[in-house]
Amino acid sequence: MSTTASSITSDVAPAGFVSILDDQLFEHGERLKDKVVIITGAASGIGKEAAIRFASFGAKIVIGDLDVVGAEQTVSDIVASGGQATARKCNVTMWDDQVELFELAIQKYGSVDVVIPNAGIGEPESFLEVKLDKTGRPQKINLPTVHVNLTGVLYSVHLAQHYLVVNQKPNTQPLKAIVLIGSMASWQAFPLAPTYSASKHAVLGLMRSLDPILTLRGIRIACINPFFADTGILPTPLKVFLAGCPLTPVPRIAGAIIYAASHPDPATSGCAYVLPDDGPVFKVPREEFKAGVYQLLEGKLSITGIIYAIKYATDIVKIVAKPLFASVIAVGLARVLWFNRETLWTSLHI
């Protein structure tokens, strides 16, 4: 498969991809009525939007989040709209917290039907900075991003294998699904956030590895991969850098999650859903997980080249100018690079 960069920056799906428009994302939402959905990190952002959307179709929502106040507010919003929901404090890196979350779902609603390990963080500590102790030896690095974005997800998925079949009625064809939250960093290198990129690559790999096994158990699994969205995980400096760039709409990401969980075709298990900009959702079927996909996505989203260019230019300006002026130049450069990203990407690969 070969596609030019210009052809894949449109809303037309690249060869092998399937374009899913907004009005299609919720076409099977009625299948969610009375289903029990566990979702972590639903106090705000993508998780909250997804929880409210699931509840609007009659699903019963169980939220786990460290932000108890925010989680309870999501519950209140759902209940005020006539839905059912509950929440408890949950640190996804703590095994016992996650077990209690799943047990809460069973105790309150009797079953678990959809699991969405949504809780995630950015990269609060730089992997690229080696800190030394008083003796000059490297200090042990903290890896909070890996603990939350990968270990927490592994805990959720491991538990889902058990709780999705608890109290399942025999000889039925229930809706059982796991929807993972990846990122465009699942596909593209992100040089300034290597542990974030590593964790999101791992999430996509987890989906691909588990799909054949879970399919035999009647459980579907999918991975949603959005570009930057305007959520709490996006730090303010990065929002400044991305000013004017088309961020992925949060409601569309939530719609992709619902589509992946509710679609009746078993063949949609093992698919990835990519949202590389503010355009439509693209479904990547199982058979399209080949090297060509990465080439297509590089043309669709030239984030690696943009980040390298921003970092290089910012470093140069910091050397020759005052810090404030450097920041202004960097912000302006980020915007220029975004709007000329196709030309930049071509030049970087000559």
Beta strands, then each sheet from edge to edge (+ up, - down):
strand 1: 18-20
strand 2: 36-40
strand 3: 60-65
strand 4: 84-89
strand 5: 114-116
strand 6: 177-181
strand 7: 220-226
strand 8: 272-275
strand 9: 281-284
sheet 1: 1+ 9- 8+ 7+ 6+ 5+ 2+ 3+ 4+
end
